[in-house]
Amino acid sequence: MARTRWQLVTFCGVLGGESVGVVDLLAVRKDHRQPRLGLKRGDALQLILVQVKGGKAAMPTADDVRRLREVAKRHRVQEVLLGSWKRGTQVQFFRLRSKSIGGLRDWQEVTDIEKVFR
């Protein structure tokens, strides 16, 4: 079975650094599943939002989480991910839970990132 590849969109600021806004990366691909009424196969898109925190950056605030949920709802994304890295270690990924639990419990660690991007 042929799989449609995910494309990554980055949002850089004027000088090439971090841009404003709660979304750092967007993963997007064409949706080849059975389409909704009025669309054809491949017309719709699948979206995954990614926020990246590196080095000594704090985890997303409660306001960041609220905003991420609003953006996800507005664009009907299938996942919201947090990529967290520290120098010399592997990147850890977390999935934003659909319902708010509060604080760090809103994020569930992803043990197999390949399953998210299948």
One Martini backbone bead per residue (centre of mass of N, CA, C, O) as a GRO file, in nm:
protein
  118
    1MET     BB    1   0.094   0.038   0.025
    2ALA     BB    2   0.065   0.359  -0.034
    3ARG     BB    3   0.215   0.644   0.113
    4THR     BB    4   0.170   0.946   0.232
    5ARG     BB    5   0.367   1.209   0.281
    6TRP     BB    6   0.504   1.403   0.510
    7GLN     BB    7   0.503   1.751   0.568
    8LEU     BB    8   0.716   2.022   0.668
    9VAL     BB    9   0.640   2.320   0.852
   10THR     BB   10   0.800   2.621   0.909
   11PHE     BB   11   0.827   2.902   1.154
   12CYS     BB   12   0.994   3.186   1.083
   13GLY     BB   13   1.142   3.456   1.143
   14VAL     BB   14   1.297   3.725   1.013
   15LEU     BB   15   1.596   3.606   1.129
   16GLY     BB   16   1.530   3.273   1.153
   17GLY     BB   17   1.387   3.238   1.399
   18GLU     BB   18   1.155   3.252   1.613
   19SER     BB   19   0.820   3.264   1.609
   20VAL     BB   20   0.523   3.359   1.661
   21GLY     BB   21   0.340   3.150   1.849
   22VAL     BB   22   0.230   2.814   1.928
   23VAL     BB   23   0.330   2.718   1.646
   24ASP     BB   24   0.620   2.561   1.496
   25LEU     BB   25   0.483   2.308   1.350
   26LEU     BB   26   0.373   2.143   1.039
   27ALA     BB   27   0.198   1.857   0.960
   28VAL     BB   28   0.138   1.742   0.617
   29ARG     BB   29  -0.128   1.572   0.426
   30LYS     BB   30  -0.291   1.389   0.220
   31ASP     BB   31  -0.625   1.264   0.205
   32HIS     BB   32  -0.709   0.916   0.096
   33ARG     BB   33  -0.963   0.881   0.206
   34GLN     BB   34  -1.279   0.879   0.242
   35PRO     BB   35  -1.476   1.124   0.150
   36ARG     BB   36  -1.661   1.375   0.179
   37LEU     BB   37  -1.911   1.538   0.080
   38GLY     BB   38  -1.789   1.703  -0.221
   39LEU     BB   39  -1.534   1.524  -0.232
   40LYS     BB   40  -1.218   1.407  -0.313
   41ARG     BB   41  -0.966   1.225  -0.330
   42GLY     BB   42  -0.714   1.444  -0.187
   43ASP     BB   43  -0.846   1.718  -0.088
   44ALA     BB   44  -0.774   1.666   0.186
   45LEU     BB   45  -0.624   1.721   0.511
   46GLN     BB   46  -0.361   1.638   0.729
   47LEU     BB   47  -0.300   1.744   1.076
   48ILE     BB   48  -0.004   1.848   1.269
   49LEU     BB   49   0.086   1.986   1.568
   50VAL     BB   50   0.394   2.164   1.677
   51GLN     BB   51   0.577   2.190   1.972
   52VAL     BB   52   0.890   2.340   2.080
   53LYS     BB   53   1.127   2.231   2.336
   54GLY     BB   54   1.440   2.364   2.455
   55GLY     BB   55   1.651   2.297   2.685
   56LYS     BB   56   1.532   2.526   2.943
   57ALA     BB   57   1.254   2.516   2.863
   58ALA     BB   58   0.945   2.535   2.941
   59MET     BB   59   0.665   2.420   2.966
   60PRO     BB   60   0.366   2.457   2.880
   61THR     BB   61   0.124   2.651   2.945
   62ALA     BB   62  -0.203   2.685   3.004
   63ASP     BB   63  -0.234   2.888   2.771
   64ASP     BB   64  -0.098   2.722   2.552
   65VAL     BB   65  -0.297   2.485   2.565
   66ARG     BB   66  -0.550   2.643   2.498
   67ARG     BB   67  -0.447   2.746   2.221
   68LEU     BB   68  -0.393   2.472   2.090
   69ARG     BB   69  -0.687   2.377   2.106
   70GLU     BB   70  -0.805   2.603   1.931
   71VAL     BB   71  -0.641   2.549   1.676
   72ALA     BB   72  -0.726   2.253   1.642
   73LYS     BB   73  -1.027   2.310   1.613
   74ARG     BB   74  -1.021   2.511   1.373
   75HIS     BB   75  -0.838   2.282   1.186
   76ARG     BB   76  -0.887   1.980   1.242
   77VAL     BB   77  -0.683   1.816   1.397
   78GLN     BB   78  -0.534   1.503   1.496
   79GLU     BB   79  -0.275   1.646   1.637
   80VAL     BB   80  -0.080   1.730   1.937
   81LEU     BB   81   0.260   1.821   1.975
   82LEU     BB   82   0.556   1.765   2.183
   83GLY     BB   83   0.891   1.874   2.158
   84SER     BB   84   1.162   1.753   2.364
   85TRP     BB   85   1.492   1.898   2.436
   86LYS     BB   86   1.830   1.807   2.518
   87ARG     BB   87   2.143   1.823   2.530
   88GLY     BB   88   2.244   1.488   2.454
   89THR     BB   89   1.948   1.404   2.385
   90GLN     BB   90   1.659   1.284   2.320
   91VAL     BB   91   1.366   1.316   2.182
   92GLN     BB   92   1.056   1.405   2.314
   93PHE     BB   93   0.716   1.295   2.296
   94PHE     BB   94   0.391   1.460   2.311
   95ARG     BB   95   0.044   1.429   2.376
   96LEU     BB   96  -0.247   1.591   2.354
   97ARG     BB   97  -0.509   1.579   2.525
   98SER     BB   98  -0.848   1.621   2.476
   99LYS     BB   99  -0.862   1.649   2.785
  100SER     BB  100  -0.846   1.831   3.063
  101ILE     BB  101  -0.641   1.789   3.366
  102GLY     BB  102  -0.365   1.933   3.419
  103GLY     BB  103  -0.087   2.031   3.329
  104LEU     BB  104   0.126   1.769   3.266
  105ARG     BB  105  -0.130   1.572   3.224
  106ASP     BB  106  -0.199   1.677   2.928
  107TRP     BB  107   0.056   1.496   2.872
  108GLN     BB  108   0.151   1.224   2.656
  109GLU     BB  109   0.366   0.995   2.602
  110VAL     BB  110   0.553   0.900   2.316
  111THR     BB  111   0.688   0.584   2.220
  112ASP     BB  112   0.570   0.586   1.901
  113ILE     BB  113   0.598   0.801   1.639
  114GLU     BB  114   0.509   0.623   1.397
  115LYS     BB  115   0.203   0.601   1.482
  116VAL     BB  116   0.134   0.901   1.426
  117PHE     BB  117   0.270   0.879   1.110
  118ARG     BB  118   0.070   0.657   0.946
   0.00000   0.00000   0.00000
